[in-house]
Amino acid sequence: MRRGITATALVAALALAATACGSDDESDGGSKSSGELSGTVTWWDTSNVGTEDKVFKKIAEGFEKEHPKVDVKYVSVPFGDAQNKFKNAAQAGSGAPDVIRSEVAWTPEFADLGYLAALDGTAALKDQDDFLQQAVASTKYNGKTYAVPQVIDSMGVFYNRKLFKDAGVEPPANIDELKSVSKKIKDKTGKTGLYLRGDDSYYFLSFLYGEGGDLVDGADKTVTVDNAAGVKAFGVVKDLVDSGAAKTDATDGWENMMQSFKNGDVAMMINGPWAVADTLTGKEFSDKENLGISTVPAGSAGQGAPQGGHNLAVYAGSKNLEASYAFVDYMTSVEAQAQTAGELNLLPTRTSAYTKQQAVDSEIVQFFKPVVETAVERPWIPETGSLFAPLNTQYTNVLTGQTTPEKAAKATGDSYRKLLEGWK
Amino acid sequence: MAVHTSQSVAKAAGDDVARGRSRGTGNPPPPSRLRRALSVHWYAWTMVAPVVIVIGVIIGYPLVRGIWLSLTDANERNVARSIGVNEMPATYKFVGLDNYADALTGGQFLSTLGWTLVWTVSCVAITFCLGMGLANILNRRIAGRSAYRMALILPWAIPGFVSVFAWRFLYNEERGLLNKILGGAGIDSVPWLNDPTWAKFSVIAVNVWLGIPFIMVALLGGLQSIPSEQYEAAEMDGATAWQRFRHVTLPGLRPVSTTVVLLSTIWTFNMFPVIFLLTRGGPGESTQILVTQAYKFSFEISPRDFAQSSTWGVLILVLLMLFAVVYRRVLRTQGDTW
């Protein structure tokens, strides 16, 4: 920790210095009286580098054209680092962006910590009625709205049609079929059936929900991850890996999963719309038609894809709040969402965006739309974003054989009860 | 956090101002020794003052603050912060030694400490033996000696994170070079970083690789300072190569080797980058050493647990100080003047 404290102290000292010199040129930005926005809006985008970021950057530049006096500073921050990076900067009081693309689970947490500006009554919340109800849920905290939904998503099985045809199989509807399909693929083509990302427990959720489990029950204030369904779900993923139906990884999971799938080394992966643009750059998918998408395999209790997505939130310490609100509104406009639906197959959060031609034409958007409508929502409590760290550890422990499903479920539940004061 | 900054700086500064105290108690007796020293050495004091102040600010203050935090229940939610219009006062409270009791009675600290000790001892032992071997080889007159030396010092010249990332590519289970080579020889791929035991082996291997140049260079210097007459005399007495190594080389290297062992023990104990960049402490928590776990408490979990992280930090400091004291005492009883 000495290192940490030194770092914090240094950051704090630098922050003081930076705010002292930097305040003059930006403080008058976004003045309301003139009616014209000006100043700088720094935006941290966390979308996938190399594919999604290009499109978002282009859209952000459109805002500059509409408001010539506003300078949009686009910063691409890797998704995995963004949560910590934002917290460091926000707490130090300097270096935080004006607008951040916040994952749905981070939003209530950031709001609870006081890092976000409430958007009620601002330009950012112009057309709230047009947004999907599931998407809006994660933006509310303590009766106020702290973000505007940018994209919504869920998960499905991405499969390689060619490998499926070679093996003579159909997309699996449930876990048993997943295992038999994987076996046939192995026998006929020598490839592994499924790549199950082992370093991120978000990829475990559909198995947990499929067995009828959940992390916590927000209404009842009860921890549920260690009940019978939770234990069973840990057992399911362990069995998939042990039986050879799935490959997994404890480090570089995303990279390895994407590379293996793009090169045709595995036939299936569980993933969401955010991975589509990247997948289509793979040599195996130079013919787009080779990518098939089906629903996640059902567990004993049914299909359970998680609902996720990203919001745009404004940093409470922003020097340019007015321009930031307008920027958020612009980035979540129907036109912007239609464009990302068309170019990246990302799902809009506005009802009217689904009527746009680009969204109608995207098979992937059309596929995921009903999935999102039935996807499992998490309780949007401040701790939602904190539930993954202990789960990640135990999930990896199960997959690498360091612990049993029972112990893993119990350990996760114990750490949740420590985190959530007063919960059962 | 800002509120507490000013508070504890004032407190820390108050302790340091010895002048005030000496003035209060030292007036009736003749001018204190301190004052005389100040009047004689004022020039020297002025010269070192900037350094003392800088060290006080960048080491002293964080240290004091870390110790203070370890006695509270401070976390990300209850420390003071002021962001735009949101003004949140600090609500954390003093909890005494509770954090220490939790750390020392819970399983996590002790099991992490266990692996940290295994990691430190094996890294230092292997690195030292290999470094000693290489230093001995390079101390002979062999063809292309300087080229070998350059090559062996290379790991030292590359920034640590670059070499660690290079190793991470080599270790990659699916696409890494190591498994490709093994595959070529018909051997099943090894889960270098994905199996707890292999991951432990892998991190030690990388740290040994990174640590050898330092040990080798230091020991090479030591070897060259051993007078060749001693070897000649031993040879005249009919000593074998092993006897010469055992009774001339090892004692001759002693001053150097005790220092490098002490240094590399401390470095390895706190070797953050290798573990963090290679495995992030994983899979699960299996390669987590004390410093990476303390970092995790403070930066990776949410809400960030500053109190627990500081507690671990203080415990690490205490352990290393204990080690240094014991090590010095052992050496002194063995007749070393170090």
Chai-1 contact restraints between the chains, C-beta under 6 A:
chainA,res_idxA,chainB,res_idxB,connection_type,confidence,min_distance_angstrom,max_distance_angstrom,comment,restraint_id
A,M1,B,G66,contact,1.0,0.0,6.0,A-B,restraint_1
A,M1,B,A294,contact,1.0,0.0,6.0,A-B,restraint_2
A,M1,B,S309,contact,1.0,0.0,6.0,A-B,restraint_3
A,M1,B,S310,contact,1.0,0.0,6.0,A-B,restraint_4
A,M1,B,G313,contact,1.0,0.0,6.0,A-B,restraint_5
A,R2,B,G66,contact,1.0,0.0,6.0,A-B,restraint_6
A,R2,B,G313,contact,1.0,0.0,6.0,A-B,restraint_7
A,G4,B,S298,contact,1.0,0.0,6.0,A-B,restraint_8
A,I5,B,P62,contact,1.0,0.0,6.0,A-B,restraint_9
A,I5,B,R65,contact,1.0,0.0,6.0,A-B,restraint_10
A,I5,B,G66,contact,1.0,0.0,6.0,A-B,restraint_11
A,T6,B,P62,contact,1.0,0.0,6.0,A-B,restraint_12
A,A9,B,P62,contact,1.0,0.0,6.0,A-B,restraint_13
A,N84,B,F299,contact,1.0,0.0,6.0,A-B,restraint_14
A,Q91,B,R81,contact,1.0,0.0,6.0,A-B,restraint_15
A,G114,B,I83,contact,1.0,0.0,6.0,A-B,restraint_16
A,G114,B,N86,contact,1.0,0.0,6.0,A-B,restraint_17
A,G114,B,M88,contact,1.0,0.0,6.0,A-B,restraint_18
A,Y115,B,I83,contact,1.0,0.0,6.0,A-B,restraint_19
A,D249,B,N194,contact,1.0,0.0,6.0,A-B,restraint_20
A,A250,B,N194,contact,1.0,0.0,6.0,A-B,restraint_21
A,A250,B,G282,contact,1.0,0.0,6.0,A-B,restraint_22
A,A250,B,P283,contact,1.0,0.0,6.0,A-B,restraint_23
A,T251,B,L193,contact,1.0,0.0,6.0,A-B,restraint_24
A,N256,B,E174,contact,1.0,0.0,6.0,A-B,restraint_25
A,S260,B,E174,contact,1.0,0.0,6.0,A-B,restraint_26
A,A316,B,I83,contact,1.0,0.0,6.0,A-B,restraint_27
A,A316,B,G84,contact,1.0,0.0,6.0,A-B,restraint_28
A,A316,B,N86,contact,1.0,0.0,6.0,A-B,restraint_29
A,G317,B,I83,contact,1.0,0.0,6.0,A-B,restraint_30
A,G317,B,G84,contact,1.0,0.0,6.0,A-B,restraint_31
A,G385,B,S302,contact,1.0,0.0,6.0,A-B,restraint_32
A,S386,B,S302,contact,1.0,0.0,6.0,A-B,restraint_33
A,A389,B,I301,contact,1.0,0.0,6.0,A-B,restraint_34
A,T393,B,G284,contact,1.0,0.0,6.0,A-B,restraint_35
A,T393,B,E285,contact,1.0,0.0,6.0,A-B,restraint_36
A,T396,B,G282,contact,1.0,0.0,6.0,A-B,restraint_37
A,T396,B,P283,contact,1.0,0.0,6.0,A-B,restraint_38
A,T396,B,G284,contact,1.0,0.0,6.0,A-B,restraint_39
A,N397,B,G284,contact,1.0,0.0,6.0,A-B,restraint_40
A,T400,B,P283,contact,1.0,0.0,6.0,A-B,restraint_41
A,Q402,B,P196,contact,1.0,0.0,6.0,A-B,restraint_42
A,Q402,B,G284,contact,1.0,0.0,6.0,A-B,restraint_43
